[in-house]
Amino acid sequence: MTKAQGTGLCQDGVHEEARSRRRRQSLGARYAYGLIFFATNLLAWFIRDYGAKLLRGLHHVPVCGAGDSKCFQSGGVLRVSLGCFIFFWLMFATTFGARKLHGIRNSWHSGFWVLKSLVYAVSMITPFIIPNIIIQLYGEIARMGAGVFLLLQLISMQYFISWCNSRWMPDSGSNQFGLFGLFLSTVSFVASFAGLAVLCVLYVPSSSCAFNIFTVAWTAILVMTMMAVSLHSKVNEGLLSSGIMSLYVVFLCWSALHSEPKTGKCHTEMKFAKDGGDWATVVSFIIAIFAIVMATFSTGIDTRSFQLRNDDLQSEEDVPYSYEIFHIVFAVGAMYFAMLFINWELNQPTRKYRLDSL
């Protein structure tokens, strides 16, 4: 081997290591943005339920005044949501067209966290100094943005199920058994039937709850039908896809029943404190927070679902996912969590630990 060849191999190794490092940073950045989104959800909840008492300094801000509706409760949620939207919209604008790992836009997406922390702070402060009329206009736009997010989530869900099935379930002509896929399938169906049992306990306390009985029974029929179809010899696609979809269907059933008016007799209230709260509401609220974050995160990372064309041939220098789609999903996700926190009403007061149907 000549000296020139050795130098060339050494340079190739350095380039490969740098490329691998950039790719790891790009993939790891997704989780950092997910944590930012999660923290923003917690901030919106805190300002909605406790901000009026604990953040008295905001009462002296001119656009807030002494009332609780402009910067707290529903108004506070909308302002936090707008700040989150501004941040991810700026990230969308500054990473638009990023295609190569060695580009400056890839470096901005994956690094510069101190500078981006300042951008995030400015984005969150800005909505608290702008007039309330702009916040109300944003709230109207956020209703449409939340609908767009739900559409993107449904598209992503289909691709996610297909990806899980292709990754963990063997092909029909393969001799592989797919133990992990079988384990996930079992867990999914056990959790689905357990969830149906819990729904019966919480939302079918008596035989007079005809609608709830029909909803839970129809969901159970769908789960068993998907299970039976998956096991049919002519389908032979395994239980993983139907198992994940069963979990999703049970979750939608819970979401629909949970959004019913609590004044009826078809809700089992389980008290845990003297103030009249119920532990099921708190648990549901915590689950809902994680569901919002996971729905946004999973939809955001599934960028190939929303591309108009699929490029199977990807260079090693290409970014691993579309940054602009990733950030725009989080931007409309900010609108989505705002609508859930304020129950889709812009000026109505909300109850503690309450979220609208997911």
C-alpha positions in Angstrom: 0.0 0.0 0.0 1.4 3.4 -1.0 1.5 6.4 1.3 -1.1 8.2 -0.7 -3.5 5.2 -0.4 -3.0 5.1 3.3 -3.7 8.8 3.7 -6.8 8.4 1.6 -8.1 5.5 3.8 -7.4 7.6 6.9 -9.3 10.5 5.5 -12.2 8.3 4.5 -12.3 6.9 8.1 -12.4 10.4 9.5 -15.2 11.4 7.2 -17.2 8.3 8.0 -16.8 8.9 11.8 -17.9 12.5 11.4 -20.9 11.5 9.3 -21.8 8.9 11.9 -21.6 11.4 14.7 -23.8 13.9 12.8 -26.4 11.2 12.2 -26.4 10.2 15.9 -26.8 13.9 16.9 -29.7 14.3 14.4 -31.5 11.2 15.7 -30.9 12.2 19.3 -32.2 15.7 18.7 -35.7 14.3 18.3 -35.9 13.4 21.9 -34.7 16.8 23.1 -37.5 18.4 21.1 -39.9 15.9 22.6 -38.8 16.9 26.1 -39.3 20.6 25.2 -42.8 19.8 24.0 -43.5 17.8 27.2 -42.2 20.6 29.4 -44.4 23.1 27.5 -47.5 20.9 28.2 -46.7 20.9 31.9 -46.2 24.7 31.8 -49.7 25.1 30.1 -51.3 22.9 32.8 -49.5 24.8 35.6 -50.6 28.2 34.3 -54.1 27.0 33.7 -54.7 25.4 37.2 -52.3 27.3 39.5 -51.0 30.3 37.7 -53.6 32.8 39.0 -52.5 32.0 42.6 -48.7 31.4 42.2 -47.8 33.8 39.4 -49.2 37.0 40.8 -46.5 39.0 39.1 -48.3 38.5 35.8 -51.3 40.5 37.1 -49.1 43.6 36.7 -48.5 42.9 33.0 -50.6 45.5 31.1 -52.2 42.9 28.7 -53.1 40.6 31.7 -54.7 43.0 34.2 -56.3 41.7 37.3 -58.6 39.2 35.6 -57.8 35.5 35.3 -59.0 34.9 31.8 -56.4 36.8 29.8 -53.2 35.3 31.0 -54.5 32.4 33.1 -56.9 29.6 32.6 -57.9 29.4 28.9 -56.0 32.6 28.0 -52.8 31.4 29.7 -53.0 28.1 27.8 -53.4 29.9 24.5 -50.4 32.1 25.2 -48.2 29.1 26.1 -49.5 27.3 23.0 -48.7 30.3 20.9 -45.2 30.5 22.3 -44.6 26.8 21.5 -46.0 27.3 18.0 -43.7 30.3 17.4 -40.7 28.2 18.5 -41.3 25.2 16.3 -42.4 27.5 13.4 -39.1 29.2 13.6 -37.3 25.9 13.7 -39.4 24.9 10.6 -38.4 28.0 8.8 -34.7 27.8 9.7 -34.4 24.1 8.8 -36.5 24.1 5.7 -34.7 22.4 2.8 -32.1 20.7 5.0 -31.0 17.7 3.0 -27.3 17.0 3.9 -25.7 16.1 7.2 -22.8 18.5 6.6 -25.0 21.5 6.0 -25.4 24.4 8.5 -29.1 23.8 8.8 -28.4 20.2 10.0 -26.0 21.7 12.6 -28.6 24.1 13.7 -31.3 21.4 14.1 -29.0 19.1 16.0 -27.0 21.5 18.1 -26.7 25.1 19.3 -28.9 24.2 22.3 -27.9 27.3 24.4 -28.9 29.6 21.5 -32.1 27.6 20.9 -32.9 27.9 24.7 -32.8 31.6 24.3 -35.0 31.4 21.2 -37.5 29.2 23.2 -37.5 31.6 26.1 -38.2 34.6 23.9 -40.9 32.6 22.1 -42.6 31.8 25.4 -42.4 35.4 26.7 -43.7 37.1 23.6 -47.3 35.9 23.8 -47.6 37.4 27.3 -46.9 41.0 26.0 -49.1 41.0 23.0 -52.8 42.2 23.0 -55.5 39.7 23.9 -57.2 40.2 20.5 -54.3 38.5 18.8 -54.5 35.6 21.3 -58.2 35.2 20.5 -57.4 35.1 16.8 -54.7 32.5 17.4 -57.3 30.5 19.3 -59.6 30.4 16.3 -56.8 29.4 14.0 -55.7 26.7 16.6 -59.0 25.0 16.2 -58.3 24.4 12.5 -54.7 23.5 13.3 -55.8 20.9 15.8 -58.0 19.3 13.2 -55.0 19.1 10.8 -52.9 17.4 13.5 -55.6 14.8 14.0 -55.6 14.0 10.3 -51.8 13.7 10.3 -52.0 11.5 13.4 -54.3 9.0 11.7 -52.0 8.8 8.6 -49.0 8.3 10.9 -50.9 5.6 12.9 -51.4 3.4 9.8 -47.7 3.6 8.8 -46.6 3.0 12.3 -48.6 -0.2 12.5 -47.3 -1.4 9.2 -43.7 -0.6 10.3 -44.1 -2.6 13.6 -45.5 -5.6 11.7 -42.7 -5.6 9.1 -40.0 -5.1 11.7 -41.0 -7.6 14.4 -43.2 -10.2 12.6 -41.5 -12.6 10.1 -42.6 -13.1 6.5 -45.0 -15.9 5.7 -42.3 -17.7 3.8 -39.7 -17.3 6.6 -38.7 -19.9 9.2 -38.3 -17.2 11.8 -40.7 -17.3 14.7 -40.8 -13.7 15.8 -40.8 -14.1 19.6 -40.7 -10.3 20.3 -43.6 -9.7 17.9 -45.6 -12.5 19.5 -44.9 -11.0 23.0 -46.0 -7.5 21.8 -49.2 -9.0 20.3 -50.0 -10.8 23.5 -49.4 -7.7 25.6 -51.6 -5.6 23.2 -54.6 -8.0 23.3 -54.3 -8.5 27.1 -54.2 -4.8 27.6 -57.1 -4.3 25.2 -59.4 -6.7 27.1 -58.2 -5.4 30.4 -59.1 -1.9 29.2 -62.5 -3.0 28.1 -63.1 -4.5 31.6 -62.0 -1.2 33.2 -64.4 0.7 30.9 -67.2 -1.5 32.0 -66.5 -0.7 35.7 -66.1 3.0 35.2 -68.8 3.8 32.6 -71.4 1.0 32.8 -72.5 1.1 36.5 -76.0 0.1 35.7 -78.1 -1.5 32.9 -79.7 1.9 32.2 -76.5 3.2 30.5 -77.6 2.0 27.1 -75.3 4.1 25.0 -72.2 3.2 27.1 -73.1 -0.5 27.0 -73.5 -0.3 23.2 -70.1 1.6 22.8 -68.1 -0.8 25.0 -69.8 -3.9 23.4 -69.2 -2.7 19.9 -65.6 -1.9 20.7 -65.2 -5.5 22.1 -66.8 -6.9 19.0 -64.3 -4.9 16.8 -61.3 -6.2 18.9 -62.4 -9.8 18.7 -63.2 -9.4 14.9 -59.7 -8.0 14.2 -58.2 -10.9 16.3 -60.2 -13.5 14.4 -59.4 -12.0 10.9 -55.7 -11.9 11.8 -55.7 -15.6 12.7 -57.5 -16.6 9.5 -55.4 -18.7 7.1 -56.1 -16.5 4.1 -54.9 -13.4 5.9 -52.0 -14.8 7.9 -50.5 -11.4 8.8 -49.9 -12.2 12.4 -51.5 -10.6 15.5 -49.2 -7.6 16.0 -51.0 -5.2 13.6 -54.5 -6.1 14.9 -53.2 -6.0 18.5 -51.8 -2.4 18.2 -55.0 -1.3 16.4 -57.1 -2.9 19.2 -55.3 -0.9 21.8 -55.9 2.2 19.7 -59.6 1.4 19.3 -60.0 0.8 23.1 -58.2 4.1 23.7 -60.7 5.9 21.4 -63.6 4.3 23.2 -62.2 5.5 26.5 -61.7 9.0 25.1 -65.3 9.2 23.8 -66.8 7.9 27.1 -64.5 10.2 29.2 -65.8 13.2 27.3 -69.4 12.6 28.3 -71.0 15.1 30.8 -70.1 14.1 34.3 -73.6 15.0 35.6 -75.1 11.8 34.4 -75.3 8.5 36.3 -73.1 6.5 34.0 -69.8 7.6 35.6 -68.4 5.8 38.6 -66.8 8.5 40.7 -64.0 7.2 43.0 -63.1 9.7 45.6 -59.6 10.2 46.9 -59.8 13.5 48.7 -62.2 15.7 50.7 -62.4 18.3 48.0 -64.5 16.1 45.7 -61.7 15.1 43.3 -61.5 11.6 41.9 -58.3 9.6 41.4 -59.5 8.4 38.0 -59.5 12.0 36.8 -56.0 12.6 38.0 -54.7 9.3 36.5 -56.6 10.0 33.2 -55.0 13.5 33.1 -51.5 12.1 33.5 -52.1 9.5 30.9 -53.6 12.1 28.6 -50.5 14.4 29.0 -48.2 11.5 27.9 -50.6 10.6 25.1 -50.5 14.1 23.7 -46.7 14.1 23.8 -46.3 10.6 22.4 -48.9 11.3 19.6 -47.0 14.4 18.6 -43.6 12.8 18.8 -44.6 9.6 16.9 -46.3 11.7 14.2 -43.4 14.0 14.0 -40.7 11.3 13.5 -42.8 9.5 10.9 -41.9 12.1 8.2 -42.0 9.6 5.3 -45.7 9.2 5.8 -46.3 12.7 4.6 -43.9 12.9 1.7 -45.4 13.1 -1.7 -42.8 10.8 -3.1 -40.7 8.0 -1.5 -37.0 8.0 -2.2 -35.8 4.5 -1.4 -32.3 5.4 -2.5 -30.9 7.6 0.2 -27.3 8.7 0.3 -25.2 8.4 3.5 -24.8 12.2 3.5 -28.6 12.7 3.6 -30.4 13.7 6.8 -32.2 10.7 8.3 -35.6 12.4 8.4 -37.3 15.6 7.1 -36.7 18.4 9.6 -39.3 20.7 8.2 -42.1 18.1 8.5 -40.9 17.2 12.0 -41.1 20.8 13.3 -44.4 21.6 11.5 -46.0 18.6 13.2 -44.9 19.9 16.6 -46.2 23.3 15.7 -49.7 22.1 15.0 -49.3 19.8 18.0 -49.1 22.9 20.1 -52.5 24.0 18.7 -53.8 20.5 19.5 -52.8 20.5 23.1 -54.2 24.0 23.6 -57.7 22.8 22.4 -57.6 19.8 24.7 -56.6 21.9 27.7 -59.3 24.5 27.2 -62.0 22.0 26.0 -62.1 23.8 22.6 -63.7 26.8 24.3 -61.7 30.1 24.1 -63.3 31.9 27.0 -64.8 29.3 29.3 -63.2 28.4 32.7 -61.9 24.9 33.1 -61.7 22.5 36.0 -58.5 21.2 37.5 -57.0 18.0 36.0 -59.5 18.1 33.2 -58.7 17.5 29.5 -61.1 17.2 26.6 -61.4 14.0 24.6 -58.2 13.1 22.8 
